[in-house]
Amino acid sequence: MKFFVDTADVTEIKELAATGLLDGVTTNPSLVAKAKRDFREIIAEICAAVPGPVSAEVAATDLDGMLKEGRTLARIAKNVAVKVPLTWDGLKACRALTGEGAMVNVTLCFSANQALLAAKAGATFISPFVGRLDDSGADGMELVREIRTIYDNFPELKTQILAASIRNVLHVKQAAMIGADVATVPPAVLRALVSHPLTDKGLELFLADWRKTGQRIV
Ligand code: E4P
């Protein structure tokens, strides 16, 4: 499973990219608002720091507007994935932009039928929002499972499942077990994936015993 980080904080992205474990980045208008910087500049900097897909979301809601904005975003760098909402105009924009060679991430997916439509529209990525579904009392991961089943039933559908709105480390494990192609994870959750108290305790014990040997490796 690929790891994308869900943030528009360029400093944080560069730090995480240095691990060599980052496969891409997703942003959204709320994350860009939090960064308080010029959107196109942010996207250009992220694209230069991370070679994988970088999702940049359109703000228009009509087809013409989405196409204009999508083309502008796609011109920033080869690795921009234009993010469009899961509406009829969003699906039409998806079809047109992918036809022009752009990567497209169809976002705000809350049902399996929406995901089927996005795949038929040629989406590169579909983003089911797991955490927001959980918040509403539904089972977000069940949606990822349903989409996996549907896409596997029809191998001609090439869309990658990008598990989004991930809130905790359990979500990451579940997405991987279900076979999501990608999980986009907030930086804090990505950092938390490495932690286990027994790892810390075990390392402490090994180091204490190693000191007793009085040896050096180099
Ligand atoms: C995905 O591309 C979205 O940016 C994101 O995962 C939304 O997450 P949230 O529900 O925590 O805002």
py3Dmol code that shows the C-alpha trace and the ligand (Angstrom):
import py3Dmol

protein = """\
ATOM      1  CA  MET A   1       0.000   0.000   0.000  1.00  0.00           C
ATOM      2  CA  LYS A   2       1.244   3.467  -0.848  1.00  0.00           C
ATOM      3  CA  PHE A   3       1.434   6.166   1.809  1.00  0.00           C
ATOM      4  CA  PHE A   4       0.367   9.705   0.964  1.00  0.00           C
ATOM      5  CA  VAL A   5       0.460  12.446   3.590  1.00  0.00           C
ATOM      6  CA  ASP A   6      -2.634  14.632   3.993  1.00  0.00           C
ATOM      7  CA  THR A   7      -1.326  18.158   4.617  1.00  0.00           C
ATOM      8  CA  ALA A   8      -0.356  21.410   2.890  1.00  0.00           C
ATOM      9  CA  ASP A   9       2.489  22.079   5.341  1.00  0.00           C
ATOM     10  CA  VAL A  10       5.569  22.059   3.107  1.00  0.00           C
ATOM     11  CA  THR A  11       8.093  21.845   5.957  1.00  0.00           C
ATOM     12  CA  GLU A  12       6.348  18.812   7.388  1.00  0.00           C
ATOM     13  CA  ILE A  13       6.127  17.199   3.936  1.00  0.00           C
ATOM     14  CA  LYS A  14       9.875  17.671   3.364  1.00  0.00           C
ATOM     15  CA  GLU A  15      10.664  16.066   6.733  1.00  0.00           C
ATOM     16  CA  LEU A  16       8.467  13.064   5.976  1.00  0.00           C
ATOM     17  CA  ALA A  17       9.773  12.773   2.405  1.00  0.00           C
ATOM     18  CA  ALA A  18      13.294  12.418   3.853  1.00  0.00           C
ATOM     19  CA  THR A  19      12.242   9.017   5.298  1.00  0.00           C
ATOM     20  CA  GLY A  20      11.924   7.698   1.737  1.00  0.00           C
ATOM     21  CA  LEU A  21       8.555   6.218   2.729  1.00  0.00           C
ATOM     22  CA  LEU A  22       6.294   8.884   1.264  1.00  0.00           C
ATOM     23  CA  ASP A  23       4.611   8.050  -2.052  1.00  0.00           C
ATOM     24  CA  GLY A  24       2.544  11.208  -2.520  1.00  0.00           C
ATOM     25  CA  VAL A  25       0.594  14.056  -0.946  1.00  0.00           C
ATOM     26  CA  THR A  26      -3.033  15.130  -0.748  1.00  0.00           C
ATOM     27  CA  THR A  27      -4.217  18.640   0.016  1.00  0.00           C
ATOM     28  CA  ASN A  28      -7.696  20.123   0.234  1.00  0.00           C
ATOM     29  CA  PRO A  29      -9.037  23.694   0.526  1.00  0.00           C
ATOM     30  CA  SER A  30      -9.252  23.457   4.334  1.00  0.00           C
ATOM     31  CA  LEU A  31      -5.603  22.356   4.596  1.00  0.00           C
ATOM     32  CA  VAL A  32      -4.547  25.153   2.210  1.00  0.00           C
ATOM     33  CA  ALA A  33      -6.478  27.711   4.298  1.00  0.00           C
ATOM     34  CA  LYS A  34      -4.591  26.483   7.371  1.00  0.00           C
ATOM     35  CA  ALA A  35      -1.235  26.953   5.607  1.00  0.00           C
ATOM     36  CA  LYS A  36      -2.066  30.663   4.933  1.00  0.00           C
ATOM     37  CA  ARG A  37       0.088  30.772   1.772  1.00  0.00           C
ATOM     38  CA  ASP A  38      -0.398  31.078  -1.977  1.00  0.00           C
ATOM     39  CA  PHE A  39      -2.019  27.855  -3.222  1.00  0.00           C
ATOM     40  CA  ARG A  40      -0.123  27.533  -6.495  1.00  0.00           C
ATOM     41  CA  GLU A  41       3.193  28.227  -4.790  1.00  0.00           C
ATOM     42  CA  ILE A  42       2.485  25.551  -2.171  1.00  0.00           C
ATOM     43  CA  ILE A  43       1.627  22.968  -4.827  1.00  0.00           C
ATOM     44  CA  ALA A  44       4.757  23.800  -6.855  1.00  0.00           C
ATOM     45  CA  GLU A  45       6.950  23.386  -3.759  1.00  0.00           C
ATOM     46  CA  ILE A  46       5.311  20.097  -2.759  1.00  0.00           C
ATOM     47  CA  CYS A  47       5.634  18.729  -6.313  1.00  0.00           C
ATOM     48  CA  ALA A  48       9.342  19.542  -6.276  1.00  0.00           C
ATOM     49  CA  ALA A  49       9.815  17.839  -2.885  1.00  0.00           C
ATOM     50  CA  VAL A  50       7.834  14.649  -3.580  1.00  0.00           C
ATOM     51  CA  PRO A  51       8.048  12.848  -6.924  1.00  0.00           C
ATOM     52  CA  GLY A  52       4.722  11.002  -6.471  1.00  0.00           C
ATOM     53  CA  PRO A  53       1.194  12.317  -7.093  1.00  0.00           C
ATOM     54  CA  VAL A  54       0.249  15.583  -5.350  1.00  0.00           C
ATOM     55  CA  SER A  55      -3.497  16.238  -5.176  1.00  0.00           C
ATOM     56  CA  ALA A  56      -4.597  19.843  -5.685  1.00  0.00           C
ATOM     57  CA  GLU A  57      -8.325  20.543  -5.478  1.00  0.00           C
ATOM     58  CA  VAL A  58     -10.371  22.793  -7.763  1.00  0.00           C
ATOM     59  CA  ALA A  59     -12.571  25.425  -6.117  1.00  0.00           C
ATOM     60  CA  ALA A  60     -15.082  25.803  -8.973  1.00  0.00           C
ATOM     61  CA  THR A  61     -18.215  23.669  -8.934  1.00  0.00           C
ATOM     62  CA  ASP A  62     -19.315  24.076 -12.571  1.00  0.00           C
ATOM     63  CA  LEU A  63     -17.780  22.077 -15.425  1.00  0.00           C
ATOM     64  CA  ASP A  64     -16.143  25.002 -17.264  1.00  0.00           C
ATOM     65  CA  GLY A  65     -14.692  26.399 -14.068  1.00  0.00           C
ATOM     66  CA  MET A  66     -13.363  23.000 -12.988  1.00  0.00           C
ATOM     67  CA  LEU A  67     -11.770  22.466 -16.395  1.00  0.00           C
ATOM     68  CA  LYS A  68     -10.080  25.893 -16.361  1.00  0.00           C
ATOM     69  CA  GLU A  69      -8.829  25.475 -12.805  1.00  0.00           C
ATOM     70  CA  GLY A  70      -7.890  21.832 -13.356  1.00  0.00           C
ATOM     71  CA  ARG A  71      -5.799  22.684 -16.434  1.00  0.00           C
ATOM     72  CA  THR A  72      -4.078  25.513 -14.548  1.00  0.00           C
ATOM     73  CA  LEU A  73      -3.253  23.166 -11.654  1.00  0.00           C
ATOM     74  CA  ALA A  74      -2.091  20.376 -13.983  1.00  0.00           C
ATOM     75  CA  ARG A  75       0.343  22.800 -15.657  1.00  0.00           C
ATOM     76  CA  ILE A  76       2.144  23.448 -12.326  1.00  0.00           C
ATOM     77  CA  ALA A  77       3.970  20.107 -12.465  1.00  0.00           C
ATOM     78  CA  LYS A  78       3.748  16.674 -14.083  1.00  0.00           C
ATOM     79  CA  ASN A  79       2.920  15.027 -10.739  1.00  0.00           C
ATOM     80  CA  VAL A  80      -0.165  17.134  -9.949  1.00  0.00           C
ATOM     81  CA  ALA A  81      -3.341  15.087  -9.538  1.00  0.00           C
ATOM     82  CA  VAL A  82      -6.320  17.380 -10.053  1.00  0.00           C
ATOM     83  CA  LYS A  83      -8.891  16.837  -7.322  1.00  0.00           C
ATOM     84  CA  VAL A  84     -12.547  17.207  -8.272  1.00  0.00           C
ATOM     85  CA  PRO A  85     -15.667  16.644  -6.156  1.00  0.00           C
ATOM     86  CA  LEU A  86     -17.980  13.689  -6.700  1.00  0.00           C
ATOM     87  CA  THR A  87     -20.738  15.540  -8.574  1.00  0.00           C
ATOM     88  CA  TRP A  88     -21.979  15.123 -12.154  1.00  0.00           C
ATOM     89  CA  ASP A  89     -19.873  18.095 -13.255  1.00  0.00           C
ATOM     90  CA  GLY A  90     -16.943  16.682 -11.284  1.00  0.00           C
ATOM     91  CA  LEU A  91     -17.282  13.372 -13.137  1.00  0.00           C
ATOM     92  CA  LYS A  92     -17.477  15.143 -16.503  1.00  0.00           C
ATOM     93  CA  ALA A  93     -14.387  17.157 -15.590  1.00  0.00           C
ATOM     94  CA  CYS A  94     -12.678  13.916 -14.545  1.00  0.00           C
ATOM     95  CA  ARG A  95     -13.390  12.316 -17.917  1.00  0.00           C
ATOM     96  CA  ALA A  96     -12.165  15.399 -19.829  1.00  0.00           C
ATOM     97  CA  LEU A  97      -9.016  15.986 -17.745  1.00  0.00           C
ATOM     98  CA  THR A  98      -7.930  12.330 -17.781  1.00  0.00           C
ATOM     99  CA  GLY A  99      -8.505  12.409 -21.571  1.00  0.00           C
ATOM    100  CA  GLU A 100      -5.970  15.255 -21.683  1.00  0.00           C
ATOM    101  CA  GLY A 101      -3.447  13.116 -19.782  1.00  0.00           C
ATOM    102  CA  ALA A 102      -3.900  14.592 -16.300  1.00  0.00           C
ATOM    103  CA  MET A 103      -4.175  12.475 -13.147  1.00  0.00           C
ATOM    104  CA  VAL A 104      -7.513  13.012 -11.405  1.00  0.00           C
ATOM    105  CA  ASN A 105      -8.486  12.292  -7.801  1.00  0.00           C
ATOM    106  CA  VAL A 106     -12.268  12.195  -7.312  1.00  0.00           C
ATOM    107  CA  THR A 107     -12.895  13.298  -3.754  1.00  0.00           C
ATOM    108  CA  LEU A 108     -15.713  13.353  -1.195  1.00  0.00           C
ATOM    109  CA  CYS A 109     -16.808   9.791  -1.952  1.00  0.00           C
ATOM    110  CA  PHE A 110     -19.321   8.411   0.544  1.00  0.00           C
ATOM    111  CA  SER A 111     -20.911   5.497  -1.338  1.00  0.00           C
ATOM    112  CA  ALA A 112     -19.870   2.498  -3.413  1.00  0.00           C
ATOM    113  CA  ASN A 113     -22.049   3.622  -6.322  1.00  0.00           C
ATOM    114  CA  GLN A 114     -20.256   6.976  -6.373  1.00  0.00           C
ATOM    115  CA  ALA A 115     -16.966   5.083  -6.533  1.00  0.00           C
ATOM    116  CA  LEU A 116     -18.246   2.984  -9.443  1.00  0.00           C
ATOM    117  CA  LEU A 117     -19.183   6.142 -11.352  1.00  0.00           C
ATOM    118  CA  ALA A 118     -15.775   7.711 -10.682  1.00  0.00           C
ATOM    119  CA  ALA A 119     -14.018   4.616 -12.016  1.00  0.00           C
ATOM    120  CA  LYS A 120     -16.197   4.651 -15.137  1.00  0.00           C
ATOM    121  CA  ALA A 121     -15.257   8.323 -15.580  1.00  0.00           C
ATOM    122  CA  GLY A 122     -11.601   7.228 -15.662  1.00  0.00           C
ATOM    123  CA  ALA A 123     -10.508   8.557 -12.269  1.00  0.00           C
ATOM    124  CA  THR A 124      -6.901   7.848 -11.334  1.00  0.00           C
ATOM    125  CA  PHE A 125      -7.881   7.825  -7.638  1.00  0.00           C
ATOM    126  CA  ILE A 126     -11.150   7.565  -5.732  1.00  0.00           C
ATOM    127  CA  SER A 127     -11.140   9.020  -2.211  1.00  0.00           C
ATOM    128  CA  PRO A 128     -13.620   7.379   0.193  1.00  0.00           C
ATOM    129  CA  PHE A 129     -13.736   9.494   3.382  1.00  0.00           C
ATOM    130  CA  VAL A 130     -13.473   6.918   6.165  1.00  0.00           C
ATOM    131  CA  GLY A 131     -13.321   9.166   9.252  1.00  0.00           C
ATOM    132  CA  ARG A 132     -16.191  11.417   8.196  1.00  0.00           C
ATOM    133  CA  LEU A 133     -18.400   8.351   7.639  1.00  0.00           C
ATOM    134  CA  ASP A 134     -17.416   7.019  11.077  1.00  0.00           C
ATOM    135  CA  ASP A 135     -18.301  10.455  12.531  1.00  0.00           C
ATOM    136  CA  SER A 136     -21.779  10.168  11.003  1.00  0.00           C
ATOM    137  CA  GLY A 137     -22.373   6.799  12.694  1.00  0.00           C
ATOM    138  CA  ALA A 138     -21.646   4.682   9.594  1.00  0.00           C
ATOM    139  CA  ASP A 139     -18.726   2.261   9.122  1.00  0.00           C
ATOM    140  CA  GLY A 140     -16.216   4.083   6.915  1.00  0.00           C
ATOM    141  CA  MET A 141     -13.951   1.096   6.405  1.00  0.00           C
ATOM    142  CA  GLU A 142     -16.918  -0.958   5.165  1.00  0.00           C
ATOM    143  CA  LEU A 143     -17.125   1.480   2.236  1.00  0.00           C
ATOM    144  CA  VAL A 144     -13.464   0.830   1.374  1.00  0.00           C
ATOM    145  CA  ARG A 145     -14.197  -2.919   1.490  1.00  0.00           C
ATOM    146  CA  GLU A 146     -17.222  -2.524  -0.817  1.00  0.00           C
ATOM    147  CA  ILE A 147     -15.252  -0.485  -3.333  1.00  0.00           C
ATOM    148  CA  ARG A 148     -12.415  -3.054  -3.297  1.00  0.00           C
ATOM    149  CA  THR A 149     -14.927  -5.825  -4.076  1.00  0.00           C
ATOM    150  CA  ILE A 150     -16.563  -3.875  -6.893  1.00  0.00           C
ATOM    151  CA  TYR A 151     -13.300  -2.821  -8.517  1.00  0.00           C
ATOM    152  CA  ASP A 152     -11.964  -6.396  -8.252  1.00  0.00           C
ATOM    153  CA  ASN A 153     -15.137  -7.665  -9.954  1.00  0.00           C
ATOM    154  CA  PHE A 154     -14.352  -5.495 -12.979  1.00  0.00           C
ATOM    155  CA  PRO A 155     -10.607  -5.592 -13.740  1.00  0.00           C
ATOM    156  CA  GLU A 156     -11.125  -3.099 -16.587  1.00  0.00           C
ATOM    157  CA  LEU A 157     -11.632  -0.437 -13.890  1.00  0.00           C
ATOM    158  CA  LYS A 158      -8.137   0.880 -13.216  1.00  0.00           C
ATOM    159  CA  THR A 159      -8.956   3.465 -10.524  1.00  0.00           C
ATOM    160  CA  GLN A 160      -6.853   3.271  -7.365  1.00  0.00           C
ATOM    161  CA  ILE A 161      -8.616   3.291  -4.003  1.00  0.00           C
ATOM    162  CA  LEU A 162      -7.184   6.111  -1.893  1.00  0.00           C
ATOM    163  CA  ALA A 163      -8.472   5.683   1.669  1.00  0.00           C
ATOM    164  CA  ALA A 164      -8.950   9.260   2.927  1.00  0.00           C
ATOM    165  CA  SER A 165     -10.091  10.996   6.098  1.00  0.00           C
ATOM    166  CA  ILE A 166      -7.886   8.567   8.014  1.00  0.00           C
ATOM    167  CA  ARG A 167      -7.914   9.431  11.705  1.00  0.00           C
ATOM    168  CA  ASN A 168      -5.818   6.805  13.506  1.00  0.00           C
ATOM    169  CA  VAL A 169      -3.319   3.964  13.169  1.00  0.00           C
ATOM    170  CA  LEU A 170      -6.072   1.335  13.245  1.00  0.00           C
ATOM    171  CA  HIS A 171      -7.583   2.891  10.103  1.00  0.00           C
ATOM    172  CA  VAL A 172      -4.216   2.491   8.368  1.00  0.00           C
ATOM    173  CA  LYS A 173      -3.966  -1.195   9.278  1.00  0.00           C
ATOM    174  CA  GLN A 174      -7.561  -1.863   8.225  1.00  0.00           C
ATOM    175  CA  ALA A 175      -7.084  -0.075   4.894  1.00  0.00           C
ATOM    176  CA  ALA A 176      -3.983  -2.185   4.219  1.00  0.00           C
ATOM    177  CA  MET A 177      -5.773  -5.436   5.151  1.00  0.00           C
ATOM    178  CA  ILE A 178      -8.679  -4.621   2.852  1.00  0.00           C
ATOM    179  CA  GLY A 179      -6.288  -3.847   0.017  1.00  0.00           C
ATOM    180  CA  ALA A 180      -6.719  -0.109  -0.468  1.00  0.00           C
ATOM    181  CA  ASP A 181      -4.088   0.971  -2.986  1.00  0.00           C
ATOM    182  CA  VAL A 182      -3.210   4.108  -1.033  1.00  0.00           C
ATOM    183  CA  ALA A 183      -3.915   5.613   2.387  1.00  0.00           C
ATOM    184  CA  THR A 184      -3.597   9.353   2.810  1.00  0.00           C
ATOM    185  CA  VAL A 185      -2.638   9.921   6.394  1.00  0.00           C
ATOM    186  CA  PRO A 186      -2.271  13.051   8.568  1.00  0.00           C
ATOM    187  CA  PRO A 187       1.384  13.643   9.576  1.00  0.00           C
ATOM    188  CA  ALA A 188       0.786  12.804  13.262  1.00  0.00           C
ATOM    189  CA  VAL A 189      -0.801   9.454  12.390  1.00  0.00           C
ATOM    190  CA  LEU A 190       2.004   8.665   9.930  1.00  0.00           C
ATOM    191  CA  ARG A 191       4.582   9.346  12.652  1.00  0.00           C
ATOM    192  CA  ALA A 192       2.612   7.257  15.174  1.00  0.00           C
ATOM    193  CA  LEU A 193       2.803   4.174  12.910  1.00  0.00           C
ATOM    194  CA  VAL A 194       6.377   3.459  13.984  1.00  0.00           C
ATOM    195  CA  SER A 195       5.753   3.586  17.736  1.00  0.00           C
ATOM    196  CA  HIS A 196       5.360   0.593  20.029  1.00  0.00           C
ATOM    197  CA  PRO A 197       6.208   0.646  23.758  1.00  0.00           C
ATOM    198  CA  LEU A 198       7.776  -2.834  23.531  1.00  0.00           C
ATOM    199  CA  THR A 199      10.118  -1.577  20.789  1.00  0.00           C
ATOM    200  CA  ASP A 200      11.293   1.244  23.081  1.00  0.00           C
ATOM    201  CA  LYS A 201      11.637  -1.095  26.070  1.00  0.00           C
ATOM    202  CA  GLY A 202      13.425  -3.779  24.046  1.00  0.00           C
ATOM    203  CA  LEU A 203      15.892  -1.281  22.621  1.00  0.00           C
ATOM    204  CA  GLU A 204      16.634   0.096  26.090  1.00  0.00           C
ATOM    205  CA  LEU A 205      17.410  -3.420  27.376  1.00  0.00           C
ATOM    206  CA  PHE A 206      19.600  -4.322  24.399  1.00  0.00           C
ATOM    207  CA  LEU A 207      21.584  -1.119  24.768  1.00  0.00           C
ATOM    208  CA  ALA A 208      22.064  -1.664  28.511  1.00  0.00           C
ATOM    209  CA  ASP A 209      23.388  -5.198  27.836  1.00  0.00           C
ATOM    210  CA  TRP A 210      25.561  -3.963  24.985  1.00  0.00           C
ATOM    211  CA  ARG A 211      27.205  -1.377  27.249  1.00  0.00           C
ATOM    212  CA  LYS A 212      28.135  -4.246  29.620  1.00  0.00           C
ATOM    213  CA  THR A 213      30.204  -5.869  26.817  1.00  0.00           C
ATOM    214  CA  GLY A 214      32.458  -2.807  26.690  1.00  0.00           C
ATOM    215  CA  GLN A 215      32.760  -3.295  22.908  1.00  0.00           C
ATOM    216  CA  ARG A 216      32.447  -0.901  19.932  1.00  0.00           C
ATOM    217  CA  ILE A 217      31.382  -1.918  16.450  1.00  0.00           C
ATOM    218  CA  VAL A 218      33.360   0.791  14.627  1.00  0.00           C
TER     219      VAL A 218
END
"""
ligand_1 = """\
12
E4P
C -8.378 13.652 1.409
O -7.869 13.850 0.328
C -8.823 14.697 2.318
O -7.930 15.782 2.209
C -8.796 14.292 3.774
O -8.376 12.971 3.947
C -9.966 14.722 4.555
O -9.798 14.315 5.888
P -10.654 14.904 7.098
O -11.996 14.276 7.058
O -9.876 14.509 8.327
O -10.720 16.398 6.898
"""
view = py3Dmol.view(width=600, height=400)
view.addModel(protein, "pdb")
view.setStyle({"model": 0}, {"cartoon": {"style": "trace"}})
view.addModel(ligand_1, "xyz")
view.setStyle({"model": 1}, {"stick": {}})
view.zoomTo()
view.show()
